[in-house]
Structure formats: structure tokens, C-alpha cells
Amino acid sequence: MKSLALMLLTPFLLVGLANAQYTTPQQRAKNVSSKTTEQQNTAAQTDPYSRYGIRPPAPGAPPGTSPGTPPPAAPPVAPAPPVKPSGQQVAATKLKADIGEARGKGEVNADMKKQFVTDLNAVAQGRVRPSSGTVTRFGESLLTSLAGKTATAAEDTKLVKAIVVSFNSAGLSASRVQELNAEVRGVLTKSGIAAADAMTVGENLSAVVSDIQSGTPN
């Protein structure tokens, strides 16, 4: 009886075993496919560009930038505003122009002398300033001596610089003041001005410096 039952069950057992051996590779392939799909989905969530083979936006690109678009160029730097010259610098430039005008003419008129004295007063920026009388005497004697005389632009620049420093000489030593006075007289004699006239201009400049260094504001 047992033998008959065993004989009847054997075909079913063989078919079940065959099915098990046949479906195992299919199940393994299905498992591998499911794992691959899961890995791709995970990668797409963390890096969506790699899934579609697109180059991601550049680092630091603003939001909404299309992938692969270069970052916008930096805005141009505005140039620095020009430096405005000081009042003293403007007055010094005018002094040089006044001297150039006098050199180009055979004589100096009253209007030219008045303008020159005005520009001389403008270069004095210290607390103590020279009196109007000493400035007028110096300015008129200097401008008159320069009339019709020639000199290089470098010499006129040197002359104007010495005048400007002398008109702001409150803290200068006596030796430095003498050097400046000698520079002014040297430019005049080099321009062909008589030594006596150059000495007069130098004395008038010394009077201006004396007013400034006296310590009494004017």
C-alpha cells in the first residue's frame, strides 16, 4: 500500500523539484533587476543630472541657472572719481599763468599786478598770513622784473614752489627760509634780471616771511 502511494507521489515530486530548479535563476535575475532600479532611483534623487547625462550648473551659479550655463560676468568696477585740487593748488597754477603772461609782455599793467597779488594771497593758507602791504610790494616788484624775460617751464615751476612754501613758512627754520629766498633770486638772475632788482624782490619776500613768522594773525 505504501509502495503504491510512493509511486503515485513520485512524479509530482519530480515536477516540483524541476520547477524549483527552473525558477531560481529567474528569481535571482528579478532580484538583481530590482536592486539596480533601486540604486538608479537613489542616484537620481541625490544627483538628478547624472541620470540624464547632463552637466550640472557651475558651482555658485544663481538659482534658476540652466545646467551647463557659465556664471554671469561680474559687474564692471566704477572708476574712482577724480581728485579735486585744493584751493592752494589752484592758486599756484594761477600764479604760474600770471608769471607766464608777464614774461610774454614787455610791461605789466595795473590789472595784471592786481590779479597777481590776489593769487599770492590765495596761496597763503596758514593761521598767520602776511599783511596786504607786504604782499603787494613783493608781488608788484616780482611781476615787473619778469616782464619780457624768458625762462623754462621748469624754472617757473621752481619759482612758484619757492613762493608758495615761503607764504606758508610759519614753522620753517631760518636756514630753510634763506634757501627759499636764494632760489627765488637765482631764478630771476638766470632769467636775465639785474642783480639789484633780484635783491629788491628778495628783500620784499623776506618781509612777507617776517609777517608770517611774527605770530600775529593778519
GIWOMO-V35225 format. One record per pair of residues at least 24 apart in sequence whose C-alpha atoms are under 7 Angstrom apart, sorted by sequence separation. I is the first residue (numbers start at 1). GAP is how many residues later the second one is. D is the distance in Angstrom with one decimal. If there is no record, write none. Layout:
I,GAP,D ; I,GAP,D
This chain:
95,24,6.1 ; 94,25,6.6 ; 159,25,5.6 ; 113,27,5.7 ; 91,28,5.5 ; 159,28,6.5 ; 113,30,7.0 ; 91,31,5.9 ; 92,31,6.5 ; 91,32,5.7 ; 155,32,6.4 ; 88,34,6.5 ; 88,35,4.8 ; 108,36,6.0 ; 108,39,6.3 ; 107,40,5.3 ; 151,40,5.6 ; 169,40,6.6 ; 102,41,6.5 ; 106,41,5.3 ; 107,41,6.9 ; 123,41,6.1 ; 150,41,5.8 ; 105,42,5.8 ; 106,42,4.5 ; 126,42,5.8 ; 149,42,5.9 ; 167,42,6.6 ; 170,42,5.7 ; 103,43,5.6 ; 105,43,5.1 ; 124,43,5.2 ; 125,43,6.5 ; 149,43,6.8 ; 166,43,6.3 ; 169,43,6.8 ; 170,43,4.9 ; 99,44,6.8 ; 102,44,6.2 ; 103,44,4.7 ; 104,44,5.6 ; 123,44,6.9 ; 124,44,5.7 ; 102,45,4.8 ; 103,45,4.6 ; 102,46,6.7 ; 103,46,5.1 ; 103,47,6.0 ; 145,48,6.7 ; 145,52,6.9 ; 142,59,5.8 ; 96,60,6.7 ; 141,60,5.9 ; 138,63,6.1 ; 96,64,6.4 ; 95,65,6.9 ; 138,66,4.8 ; 137,67,6.5 ; 138,67,5.8 ; 92,68,6.8 ; 134,70,6.9 ; 134,73,6.3 ; 135,73,6.3 ; 134,74,5.6 ; 130,78,5.5 ; 131,80,6.8 ; 130,81,5.0 ; 130,82,5.4 ; 129,83,5.3 ; 128,84,5.4 ; 128,87,6.3 ; 131,87,5.9 ; 128,88,6.2 ; 129,88,5.9 ; 130,88,6.4 ; 128,89,4.2 ; 129,89,5.5 ; 127,90,6.5 ; 128,90,6.3
